[in-house]
Amino acid sequence: MLVGFVFLYLILSVGIGMYAATKVHNARDYITAGRSLPMYIVLAMVFATWFGAETVLGIPATFMEENLGGLISDPFGASLCLVLFGLFFARKLYRMNLLTLGDFYRERFGRKVEVIAGIAIALSYLGWVSAQVTALGLVFNVLSDGEITQAQGILIGAAVVLLYTLFGGMWSVALTTFVQMIVIVIGLIYISTLLADMTGGVAPVVRHAADSNKFNFWPDMNAVAMMAFISGLLTMGFGSIPQQDVFQRANTSKNENVAVWGTVLGGVAYFVFAAVPLFMAYSANLIDPALTAQWMAEDSQKLLPELVKAHLPLIAQVVFYGALLSVIMSTASGTLLAPSVTLSENVLKGWLARKNLSDRKMLAMTRRVVGIFSVCVTLYALWALDRETGIHQMVENAYKVTLVLAFTPLVAGLYWRRATTLGAYWAMGLGVAVWLPLEFIAPEAALPPQFAGFLMSIAGMVAGSLMSTVEGDSTRQDQPSSE
């Protein structure tokens, strides 16, 4: 019966997505939902997209294994990203009337920088989207008591998300995530209330966690620990700013104030509500210590789903798994669309420009890329499953690419008038040249590889821009008009 309710919910989500497809008349509708969405939908999209599988399954598992300091990248870094984007990037980018974030790199630095940034942004999504479909596979595996393997669940989950994202694009994402946010908030509050009744309230859970030193946050006062801490914050806090999904949600807003505050408030809501799954998972220590010990030894990501199955009534299980599926699918759909749009608009469209693509052909091409990228994501998720890569780790790794390649050119392009195309080349080149070898040679070095690459990208932007002659690069030195 539980499985039946879950599949009914999946069918409902697909139905909403297919209805949204009726609102898509051209590529701009598919990508930006007509730039017509009000505050409550933009806020819902920001919240629901970032409140993903890692928030309900990955972050609590990391908290159980480590402590609060282990969550520096997410939710602390993730929330920081949304607030910073809303305050310092959303208004400037919204005024430029861009279709994708990659368009900014073209207008500011030229076509070649656009292609490099577009490919880097798209590649960074492999880890994030794969984390969501991996979580779907985990859910189907738990629901079926192992009858559906996690690999089979990944295939089922990827097919469902692809189906309703493929046709409706951003309209599907907007309508489904609004419904899914309601299910997430109501569902998780309801489940946490039931678990609190079983533990004697919230206070005993908090006391137990405090006594176990789970609220230790700050690193040891030595250079290595502090550098790792700062790097964890910046990898997601800065690295996820130059992302199409963040930009896309702000860009669907009906005006620039909605773009700014929808993003900021979505980030604040995400940070506050991320505490709920932490409480839910940690309550297992008081409710069923044996179950906790079992799943901490086998797979800590399954602890919360197994706790719900073992101790809550059927209606609560239906609500929990409905909320969990909402969490995963809302993130998966948005993060599947974003890289596909970036590849279509900022990489393939330029190469096919001589064919004079009509809007209809552009829309068809974007949909094909969505399908192809979903296959790549599924294959990556199956590969990561064999390597036993955790959901939280998959998400953390996703932003290293954009931190070293795309962040510095974005900030310099918006805020430094002397930034040039040569500076962008140097920033991207030096960032990758330092970061990538270190990932293989010294991944556990005192200075984390992505942080070393980030510092070199800043140095490259400054050196390259200052070296540029006015005659040789003057066409790209001024910021584009915001009209």
JOWOTA-V33632 format. One record per run of one state. SS is the DSSP state (2 for helix, 1 for strand, 0 for the rest). FROM is the first residue (numbers start at 1). TO is the last residue. If there is no record, write none. Layout:
ss=SS from=FROM to=TO
ss=SS from=FROM to=TO
//
This chain:
ss=0 from=1 to=1
ss=2 from=2 to=23
ss=0 from=24 to=26
ss=2 from=27 to=35
ss=0 from=36 to=36
ss=1 from=37 to=37
ss=0 from=38 to=38
ss=2 from=39 to=50
ss=0 from=51 to=52
ss=2 from=53 to=65
ss=0 from=66 to=67
ss=2 from=68 to=88
ss=0 from=89 to=89
ss=2 from=90 to=95
ss=0 from=96 to=100
ss=2 from=101 to=109
ss=0 from=110 to=110
ss=2 from=111 to=143
ss=0 from=144 to=149
ss=2 from=150 to=199
ss=0 from=200 to=201
ss=2 from=202 to=211
ss=0 from=212 to=222
ss=2 from=223 to=237
ss=0 from=238 to=243
ss=2 from=244 to=251
ss=0 from=252 to=252
ss=1 from=253 to=253
ss=0 from=254 to=255
ss=2 from=256 to=282
ss=0 from=283 to=283
ss=2 from=284 to=287
ss=0 from=288 to=288
ss=2 from=289 to=298
ss=0 from=299 to=299
ss=2 from=300 to=311
ss=0 from=312 to=313
ss=2 from=314 to=351
ss=0 from=352 to=352
ss=2 from=353 to=355
ss=0 from=356 to=358
ss=2 from=359 to=386
ss=0 from=387 to=390
ss=2 from=391 to=398
ss=0 from=399 to=399
ss=2 from=400 to=405
ss=0 from=406 to=406
ss=2 from=407 to=415
ss=0 from=416 to=420
ss=2 from=421 to=441
ss=0 from=442 to=448
ss=2 from=449 to=467
ss=0 from=468 to=469
ss=2 from=470 to=476
ss=0 from=477 to=483
//
